[in-house]
Amino acid sequence: MFRSRLLKFAIIALLVMHALSLWAADSDLHRPSGLEAIVPSPDLPFKDYVLQNSARIREVLARDYYAFSDEPFGPGYTIDKTLAMRAPYEWRPVTPECADGQPRMGFLLIHGLTDSPYLLSDVAASLRERYPCALQRGLLLPGHSTVPGDTLEMRFEDWLTVTEYGVNSFRGDVDALFMVGFSTGNSLSVRYVDAHRDDSLVKGLIMLSPAIAARSHFAFLSPYVRWFSDWLSENGEHDSARYESFSMNAGAEFYELTSSLSSASFVPIDVPVFMAGSSADATVNMEAAREFFCTKTPRGARSMLWYQATDLDLPPQTQCDGILVIPAQSAPHRVINLSHTSISMARDNPHYGFDGDYSMCLHYGEGTADYAACVSDDAQTVYGESGLGSDDRFEGKLIRRGSFNPHYTQLIEHIERFIESVN
């Protein structure tokens, strides 16, 4: 009854908002590009998948960003650099020590919602350094890496198709495949192993900021609301790696993708799992992720890093074996807690790192004095998740949304330990 009344109220309110929004001019970036990432045919060679998507991304970047500014994403961000951040990729073994007869291992990396492959770029580089003989491929989900307007038409079924294509591209090349996901990329990994329970190729899931369910209690409304309102937030696009606008359709497709994962009827998977996430995550429901870890993954073949903001005691109802609690704070890096977007990025990342080029400050409102100070004044800022502190301050300091993990080296060590335990 409550949900029914809430739905009616939300629809009426959004009808009014939608009518008012028709008076506003719409940006070309917030319309579909017509060049969204492809859904490949099953027999398309992966190198051609990379080339075709890269050509589309370059065309969109040239037409909708670089045609109006030489540096739409800031100094040094050429079209080639931005393309390299956003495009899918393939890294093949090239080192002399990769002799025949060595175990053949593969990594399939799947980015998150409104993100690009760049959000797993540090993890990809770390895995390549540790496993130079592995075959590594990074997917691009349709709707991403072009313009946010392409999220208005994307469908989760296409993401599932691309995920299956990605897994199948390794067959015959590797004996063991690890699926490495960030956020929604993990939802796709879980959906894949659920639908292919007899597939012996996939040996483990590496799940960073795992998206088992949305944090918002109103996520169930998004499939209805998208018919009346296009955007939950519509911003200028200044980040070369990911969208800064969020469409209602993006939320709806995420909800439909994940709605079964936190159900009591979901049958536990038997693929080994590594998870890492933050107790302060404002994007996904980390309690749902921890419940999934404790009840739906195999005992003795699972491990989880739980970055705790303050209280280090786990609630009794969600305690289980395999969870390691790590204090999230890092005073030298002015980190109060870890955000959803922190987990997978190294502190020395040139774009999102401690001394990186980009600061996540849009919550202050682009063009405001607080926004300018948040971006430029290191001495007056701390890093944390959205909602940290009160009145958009923490102990008097402005808050940049966390974009790097000060414990990244430790994270990679645990991932390596997990991989070795499976192999």
DRENDOZA-815356 format. One line per 3 residues: number of its first residue (from 1); their letters; for each residue x, y, z of C-alpha. Coordinates in steps of 0.5 Angstrom, whole numbers, plus 500, padded with zeros to 3 digits. Layout:
// DRENDOZA-815356
NUM) A) X/Y/Z | ...
***
This chain:
// DRENDOZA-815356
1) MFR) 500/500/500 | 506/505/502 | 509/504/495
4) SRL) 503/505/491 | 502/511/495 | 509/513/494
7) LKF) 509/511/487 | 503/516/485 | 506/522/489
10) AII) 512/521/485 | 509/521/478 | 505/527/480
13) ALL) 511/531/482 | 515/529/476 | 510/530/471
16) VMH) 510/537/474 | 518/537/474 | 518/535/467
19) ALS) 513/540/464 | 517/545/467 | 524/542/464
22) LWA) 521/543/457 | 522/550/457 | 530/549/458
25) ADS) 534/548/452 | 537/541/452 | 545/540/451
28) DLH) 547/536/445 | 551/532/450 | 545/530/453
31) RPS) 542/527/447 | 543/520/444 | 549/521/439
34) GLE) 547/515/434 | 554/513/435 | 554/509/442
37) AIV) 558/503/443 | 557/497/439 | 553/490/441
40) PSP) 558/486/438 | 556/479/434 | 559/473/437
43) DLP) 564/472/432 | 567/479/432 | 575/478/433
46) FKD) 576/482/440 | 581/487/436 | 576/489/431
49) YVL) 571/490/437 | 576/495/440 | 578/498/433
52) QNS) 570/499/432 | 569/502/438 | 575/507/438
55) ARI) 573/510/432 | 566/511/434 | 568/514/441
58) REV) 573/519/437 | 568/521/432 | 563/523/438
61) LAR) 569/526/442 | 571/530/435 | 564/532/434
64) DYY) 561/534/441 | 567/536/445 | 573/538/441
67) AFS) 570/542/436 | 568/547/441 | 575/547/445
70) DEP) 582/545/444 | 582/542/451 | 575/541/453
73) FGP) 577/537/459 | 583/541/461 | 590/542/459
76) GYT) 594/536/457 | 587/532/455 | 588/531/448
79) IDK) 583/527/444 | 588/522/443 | 589/522/451
82) TLA) 581/522/452 | 580/516/447 | 585/512/451
85) MRA) 582/513/457 | 575/511/455 | 576/506/450
88) PYE) 576/498/451 | 583/495/450 | 586/488/449
91) WRP) 593/487/452 | 596/481/450 | 603/477/453
94) VTP) 609/480/450 | 614/479/455 | 620/474/453
97) ECA) 619/470/459 | 612/468/457 | 614/461/454
100) DGQ) 609/455/452 | 607/451/457 | 606/456/463
103) PRM) 599/456/466 | 594/461/461 | 591/466/465
106) GFL) 586/471/463 | 583/477/466 | 576/481/463
109) LIH) 575/488/466 | 568/491/466 | 567/498/468
112) GLT) 561/501/472 | 555/505/471 | 556/512/467
115) DSP) 564/510/468 | 569/508/462 | 574/503/462
118) YLL) 579/508/466 | 576/506/473 | 579/500/472
121) SDV) 586/502/469 | 590/502/475 | 588/495/477
124) AAS) 589/493/470 | 596/496/470 | 597/492/477
127) LRE) 595/485/474 | 599/486/468 | 605/488/472
130) RYP) 604/481/476 | 602/477/471 | 605/479/465
133) CAL) 603/472/461 | 596/473/462 | 591/476/457
136) QRG) 587/482/459 | 581/485/456 | 577/491/458
139) LLL) 570/491/455 | 566/498/454 | 558/497/456
142) PGH) 553/500/451 | 551/507/453 | 558/509/456
145) STV) 564/513/453 | 561/517/448 | 556/523/451
148) PGD) 551/522/457 | 545/522/452 | 547/515/450
151) TLE) 545/513/457 | 538/515/455 | 537/509/450
154) MRF) 542/504/453 | 539/497/456 | 542/492/461
157) EDW) 540/486/456 | 546/489/451 | 551/489/457
160) LTV) 549/482/459 | 550/480/451 | 557/484/451
163) TEY) 559/481/458 | 558/474/455 | 562/476/448
166) GVN) 567/478/453 | 568/471/456 | 567/467/450
169) SFR) 573/471/447 | 578/468/451 | 576/461/450
172) GDV) 581/457/447 | 586/462/449 | 586/461/457
175) DAL) 585/456/462 | 583/460/467 | 579/467/467
178) FMV) 578/472/472 | 572/477/472 | 574/483/475
181) GFS) 569/488/476 | 568/495/478 | 561/497/481
184) TGN) 555/495/476 | 561/491/472 | 560/486/478
187) SLS) 553/485/477 | 554/483/470 | 559/478/473
190) VRY) 555/475/478 | 549/475/472 | 554/471/468
193) VDA) 556/466/473 | 549/465/475 | 546/464/468
196) HRD) 552/459/466 | 553/455/472 | 557/449/468
199) DSL) 562/454/465 | 569/452/468 | 573/457/464
202) VKG) 571/463/470 | 575/461/476 | 574/467/480
205) LIM) 570/474/481 | 574/480/483 | 569/485/485
208) LSP) 571/492/487 | 565/497/490 | 560/491/489
211) AIA) 553/493/486 | 548/488/489 | 543/493/490
214) ARS) 542/501/490 | 543/505/496 | 537/509/495
217) HFA) 530/506/498 | 527/509/492 | 531/505/486
220) FLS) 524/501/485 | 521/507/482 | 526/509/477
223) PYV) 523/504/471 | 517/508/472 | 519/515/473
226) RWF) 524/515/467 | 517/515/462 | 516/522/465
229) SDW) 523/525/467 | 530/524/463 | 535/526/468
232) LSE) 536/525/475 | 542/530/475 | 544/534/468
235) NGE) 551/537/469 | 557/540/465 | 561/535/462
238) HDS) 569/536/465 | 571/529/467 | 575/526/461
241) ARY) 574/519/464 | 566/518/466 | 560/522/465
244) ESF) 558/527/470 | 550/527/469 | 546/521/471
247) SMN) 539/519/467 | 533/516/470 | 534/511/465
250) AGA) 541/509/467 | 538/508/474 | 532/504/472
253) EFY) 537/499/468 | 541/498/474 | 535/497/478
256) ELT) 532/492/473 | 539/488/472 | 540/488/480
259) SSL) 533/486/482 | 534/479/483 | 541/479/486
262) SSA) 539/481/493 | 533/476/493 | 532/470/498
265) SFV) 531/466/492 | 538/467/489 | 542/461/489
268) PID) 549/461/491 | 554/461/486 | 560/456/487
271) VPV) 565/461/484 | 571/464/488 | 570/471/490
274) FMA) 574/477/492 | 570/483/494 | 572/490/497
277) GSS) 568/496/499 | 567/502/503 | 562/502/509
280) ADA) 561/509/507 | 559/508/500 | 553/513/498
283) TVN) 552/509/491 | 551/502/492 | 548/498/498
286) MEA) 554/495/502 | 550/491/507 | 547/488/501
289) ARE) 553/486/498 | 556/484/505 | 550/479/506
292) FFC) 551/477/499 | 558/475/500 | 556/472/507
295) TKT) 550/468/504 | 551/467/497 | 559/465/496
298) PRG) 563/459/497 | 565/458/504 | 573/457/504
301) ARS) 574/460/497 | 572/468/499 | 575/474/502
304) MLW) 573/481/503 | 576/488/505 | 571/492/508
307) YQA) 574/499/509 | 570/502/515 | 570/509/517
310) TDL) 569/509/524 | 566/504/528 | 570/497/527
313) DLP) 565/492/530 | 561/489/525 | 554/488/526
316) PQT) 553/481/528 | 547/479/523 | 552/480/518
319) QCD) 559/477/521 | 561/471/517 | 568/468/515
322) GIL) 573/471/510 | 572/479/512 | 577/483/514
325) VIP) 576/490/517 | 581/496/515 | 580/503/518
328) AQS) 579/507/512 | 582/514/514 | 589/516/512
331) APH) 591/522/515 | 597/524/510 | 592/524/505
334) RVI) 587/528/508 | 582/522/507 | 576/521/512
337) NLS) 573/515/509 | 573/512/502 | 567/513/497
340) HTS) 564/509/492 | 569/511/487 | 575/511/491
343) ISM) 576/503/491 | 580/502/485 | 584/508/484
346) ARD) 591/508/486 | 593/515/490 | 598/516/485
349) NPH) 593/516/479 | 595/522/474 | 587/524/473
352) YGF) 584/522/480 | 590/521/485 | 592/525/491
355) DGD) 596/530/486 | 591/528/480 | 588/533/475
358) YSM) 581/532/477 | 577/534/483 | 570/531/484
361) CLH) 566/537/487 | 560/538/483 | 556/537/489
364) YGE) 558/544/491 | 555/547/484 | 559/549/478
367) GTA) 560/556/478 | 560/557/486 | 565/560/490
370) DYA) 565/553/494 | 566/549/488 | 572/553/486
373) ACV) 575/553/493 | 574/545/493 | 577/544/486
376) SDD) 583/549/487 | 585/549/495 | 588/543/497
379) AQT) 589/546/504 | 582/547/506 | 579/540/503
382) VYG) 579/533/505 | 577/527/501 | 571/523/503
385) ESG) 564/520/501 | 558/524/499 | 554/526/505
388) LGS) 560/526/509 | 560/532/515 | 554/537/515
391) DDR) 553/543/511 | 557/540/506 | 563/541/511
394) FEG) 567/536/515 | 570/540/521 | 570/546/517
397) KLI) 574/543/511 | 571/543/504 | 569/536/502
400) RRG) 572/533/495 | 569/526/494 | 574/521/494
403) SFN) 577/519/488 | 583/514/490 | 584/509/495
406) PHY) 590/511/500 | 590/503/501 | 591/501/494
409) TQL) 598/497/495 | 595/493/500 | 588/492/496
412) IEH) 593/489/490 | 596/485/495 | 590/481/497
415) IER) 587/481/490 | 594/477/488 | 593/473/494
418) FIE) 586/471/492 | 588/469/485 | 594/465/488
421) SVN) 589/461/492 | 585/460/487 | 590/457/482
***
